[in-house]
Amino acid sequence: MATLQVFSSVPTELNQEMSSETQFADGKVLTVKVLSEGIINNKLGDTENRKVSIYLPPGYDENGKTNYPVIYMLSDFNGTNEDWCKTFGQSNLPGILDKSIKSGKIKPVIMVFPDGKNKVGGGWYTNSAVAGNWEDFVVSDVVNYIDQNFHTLPFAA
């Protein structure tokens, strides 16, 4: 079961707390902490409260009944949830998404960026008796959390 710890105000429908919220031109990125039962007591000593950044498209708050497709972006070895939102030159992924959605090149989408970094860099999101159940964290904890707290399409198709 995934839970969220709050550190600042967020939309009331989440009924939880966010660690941060970053506003871009039109969309925004929320960063939350999701508890993963499968990472508790891992032998590396990594926290089971994992950061997850969530890009919400322009108009998300105004379109409360619209469900959006979700794309889950996994960072590479030694990468974190924050890597996708860093500035690349004068652009960043949330800014690129905002522009692409506004221009009609892509449809509005929610993008989710879980933090997969551990004390040895990362585990490629696989389950491990040593590092914890990272695959379960992404496939179960994060997906369930996103589906329960955001307006998502119910099926992959």
N, C-alpha and C positions, 0 to 999 in steps of 0.2 A: 504494500500500500504506500502510495506516495503522499507526502505531506509537505507543506510549505511553511517556512519561517519568514516573518515579516520584519522589515526594518524601516519602512516608510509607507506613506499612504498610497493606495492603489484603488482601482475600481472596486466598488462594494460587492459586485457579483462574485468576486474571487473569495470573499470572506476569509481572506488570509492576508499576510503581509508580504510586500516585495522588498528585496534588498536595494533595488534602484530602478529608476525609470529614466530613459534618455529620449528626448523628443528630437526627431529629425524634421525635415521639411514638412512632411505630412504624416508619415508613419511614426512608430515609436518602438523602442526596444525595452522590454521589461527584463530584469534579471532577478531570478528567484532562487531559492534553495529548496531542492526536492530531497526528501529523506528516502534512502534506498536501504531496505531491510537486508538485501543481499550483500551490501558492503560493510555492514556493521561487523565489528570485531575482525576485520581482515588483518592478516599478519604483517602488513606493511605499516599499519597505523594510520591509514588515510581516513579522513572524515567521511561518514555516511551521508552527511548533508552536502549534496553536490549542487554547484551552481549550474543554472540553465538560463540562457538568454533566449528571449522570444520576441521576434519581430512581428508587429501587428501593422497591417497595411493602412494607408490613408483611408479615413472614413470608418474604420473598424468600430469605434465607439458610437458613432451615429447610426450605424447599420446593425443594431442589436439583434436582429432576427436573421441576418445573413450568415450562412455557414460558409467557411472557407476551406480550400484544400490546404494541407500541411506538408511541408518539406522538412525533413530532419537532416541537418548538416553535421557530419561528424568530422572533428578536426583530426589532423595527422598525429603521429607520435610526438609527444611533448607539447601538443597544442592544447588550447583551452577554449571555452565558450567565447571568450573575449576576442580571440584572434579574428573572428569573422567580422567584428564590428570596428576593428582598428582602421585607421586611415591608411589607404594605399595611394600615395601621391596626393592628389586633391580629392579623391573619392573614397568611399567605403561601401560595403555591401548594402547596408540599409539605405544609404543615399541613392545608390544605383537602383535598388528595388523601387524606391519612391518614384524616381524618374521613369523607369520602365512601366510602372503601373499607370502613372499619369498620362504617358504618351500612348497607352494602349498596346504596347509591345507584349506585355504579359497581363494576365488577369490578377486581381488581388489575391494574395497568398499569405499564409502564416508560415514563418520559418522558425525552426527551433534548433538551438545550438547547445547541446549538453557538454559539460566539462568532463573530458575523459582522462585528464592528466592525473597520474598518481606519483608516488615517491620515486619510482624508477622511470618516470617519463610518461608511461602509458601502457595499456595492456591490449590495445587494438580492440577494445570493446568485447572481450571474450570472458567467459566465466572461468574463475581460477580459485582453487582452494587456498592459495596464498594471497592474491590481490583482491579477491572478492568477485561477486557476480556482476560484472560490468555489462554483459549482454542483457541480463535480466533488468538492469537499471535502465538501459535505453529502451528495450523492447516492451517492457511491462511498466515500470515506474514512470518514466517520462511520458510515454504515449498515453497511459491512463490519466496522468495528471493533466496533460494538455487537453484530452478529450473531455474531461470532467469540468475544466475551468475556462475553456475558450469555445468560441463558436466554430466548430470544425465539421467537415463533411464526415458522415459516419462510416464511409467505406472507401477503400483505396481506389476503386474504379472511378 
